[in-house]
Amino acid sequence: MVSGSSRLTGPLFFANADTLRERVATAADDDIRWVLLDFESVTDIDPTASEALADSIAILRERGTILGIARHSARASAARPLRPR
């Protein structure tokens, strides 16, 4: 099984939401079965970034790729629920 991981740092917000979406999509090429995002250093998630993450989840589901989020903080957990469209 091939996998990919990415460590994210600082707040996820409107200015880096597209970068998040692109990094997840790029990480999930045809050979990747799952992607793990390390949220240990994510300090906050705004609604735009939450939407970008939900979009990423939907893209990965379409590809049959599993997305995992590791070491998230309580503050990040309290962000808008991630429900793919």
ROMARZA-95683 format. One record per residue: x, y, z of N, C-alpha, C in turn; residue number from 1. Coordinates in pm, whole numbers. Example, Ala and Ser with C-alpha at 12.3 -4.5 7.8 and 13.67 -1.06 7.14 Angstrom:
REM ROMARZA-95683
     nc1     nc2     nc3    cac1    cac2    cac3     cc1     cc2     cc3  num
    1319    -569     780    1230    -450     780    1320    -330     780    1
    1285    -225     708    1367    -106     714    1290       3     787    2
***
This chain:
REM ROMARZA-95683
     nc1     nc2     nc3    cac1    cac2    cac3     cc1     cc2     cc3  num
      84    -116       0       0       0       0      89     124       0    1
      63     213     -89     137     338     -97      57     444     -22    2
     126     531      50      58     634     126     129     767     111    3
      64     872     154     124    1004     154      88    1075     282    4
     175    1164     325     143    1242     446     189    1385     425    5
     127    1475     500     163    1616     490     142    1680     626    6
     241    1754     672     230    1824     799     190    1968     770    7
      88    2012     838      37    2147     821      74    2229     943    8
     104    2358     923     142    2444    1035      67    2575    1030    9
      38    2629    1147     -28    2758    1158    -176    2750    1127   10
    -239    2864    1112    -383    2865    1083    -412    2825     939   11
    -522    2756     920    -573    2729     785    -685    2831     764   12
    -669    2916     663    -764    3024     642    -775    3056     494   13
    -856    3155     460    -887    3185     321    -764    3200     233   14
    -656    3255     286    -537    3281     204    -462    3153     165   15
    -477    3046     241    -407    2922     205    -502    2806     177   16
    -631    2833     168    -731    2728     144    -708    2659      10   17
    -680    2735     -95    -656    2674    -226    -529    2589    -226   18
    -428    2634    -153    -304    2557    -142    -331    2424     -73   19
    -411    2426      32    -449    2302     101    -516    2206       4   20
    -614    2257     -69    -689    2175    -165    -594    2117    -270   21
    -503    2197    -322    -408    2151    -424    -311    2048    -370   22
    -261    2070    -247    -166    1974    -187    -231    1838    -166   23
    -355    1838    -120    -424    1711     -98    -449    1642    -232   24
    -496    1717    -331    -523    1657    -462    -396    1603    -526   25
    -286    1676    -514    -158    1632    -570    -106    1509    -498   26
    -122    1507    -367     -74    1392    -288    -148    1264    -322   27
    -269    1278    -371    -353    1161    -395    -353    1122    -543   28
    -236    1094    -596    -233    1047    -735    -285     904    -741   29
    -282     842    -855    -344     710    -874    -286     599    -787   30
    -161     612    -744     -98     506    -665    -118     521    -515   31
    -172     632    -472    -188     659    -329    -321     602    -282   32
    -318     527    -171    -440     467    -116    -495     550       0   33
    -407     623      69    -454     708     178    -361     827     196   34
    -417     934     249    -343    1057     278    -365    1089     426   35
    -257    1119     496    -263    1155     637    -218    1299     654   36
    -304    1381     712    -270    1520     741    -239    1532     889   37
    -121    1583     921     -80    1604    1059    -122    1745    1101   38
    -221    1753    1187    -276    1882    1230    -219    1929    1363   39
    -111    1869    1412     -59    1906    1543     -31    2055    1554   40
      20    2116    1448      57    2258    1452     -47    2350    1390   41
    -165    2297    1358    -272    2381    1304    -338    2451    1423   42
    -336    2583    1419    -386    2661    1532    -531    2704    1518   43
    -581    2709    1395    -718    2753    1373    -759    2714    1231   44
    -888    2702    1209    -942    2673    1076   -1060    2766    1055   45
   -1053    2849     950   -1166    2937     924   -1265    2868     830   46
   -1383    2926     808   -1484    2860     725   -1438    2830     582   47
   -1357    2917     524   -1309    2893     388   -1217    2772     383   48
   -1127    2760     479   -1038    2644     484   -1114    2517     516   49
   -1215    2527     601   -1299    2413     633   -1369    2363     507   50
   -1416    2455     426   -1480    2419     299   -1380    2355     204   51
   -1258    2408     199   -1154    2350     115   -1121    2208     159   52
   -1118    2185     289   -1092    2051     341   -1207    1957     306   53
   -1329    2005     318   -1445    1924     280   -1440    1890     130   54
   -1401    1986      47   -1384    1960     -96   -1278    1853    -120   55
   -1169    1861     -45   -1060    1764     -58   -1108    1624     -21   56
   -1186    1615      84   -1242    1486     125   -1326    1428      12   57
   -1408    1511     -49   -1493    1464    -160   -1410    1416    -278   58
   -1305    1490    -312   -1216    1451    -422   -1152    1316    -393   59
   -1102    1300    -270   -1037    1174    -233   -1135    1058    -233   60
   -1256    1080    -187   -1357     974    -189   -1385     928    -331   61
   -1394    1025    -423   -1418     990    -564   -1306     902    -619   62
   -1184     924    -571   -1068     847    -616   -1049     718    -538   63
   -1130     698    -434   -1115     580    -351    -999     591    -254   64
    -957     713    -224    -845     739    -133    -898     777       4   65
    -837     726     107    -877     753     245    -799     873     297   66
    -867     964     366    -803    1079     428    -809    1062     579   67
    -693    1074     644    -685    1071     790    -631    1202     841   68
    -679    1243     957    -629    1364    1023    -574    1322    1158   69
    -446    1350    1180    -379    1308    1303    -348    1428    1391   70
    -348    1405    1520    -302    1498    1622    -367    1636    1613   71
    -496    1640    1591    -565    1769    1585    -587    1823    1726   72
    -592    1954    1736    -612    2020    1865    -761    2036    1891   73
    -794    2066    2014    -934    2090    2049    -990    2207    1970   74
    -909    2309    1950    -956    2427    1876    -987    2391    1731   75
    -900    2312    1669    -925    2270    1532   -1047    2180    1525   76
   -1068    2098    1627   -1183    2009    1630   -1314    2086    1639   77
   -1310    2204    1699   -1430    2283    1717   -1469    2360    1591   78
   -1385    2354    1488   -1415    2423    1362   -1539    2361    1299   79
   -1592    2430    1201   -1710    2384    1131   -1698    2236    1096   80
   -1802    2158    1123   -1797    2015    1092   -1763    1993     944   81
   -1680    1893     919   -1636    1864     784   -1729    1763     720   82
   -1818    1813     642   -1910    1724     571   -1889    1744     422   83
   -1841    1640     353   -1820    1657     209   -1952    1683     138   84
   -1942    1760      34   -2064    1792     -44   -2102    1679    -134   85
***
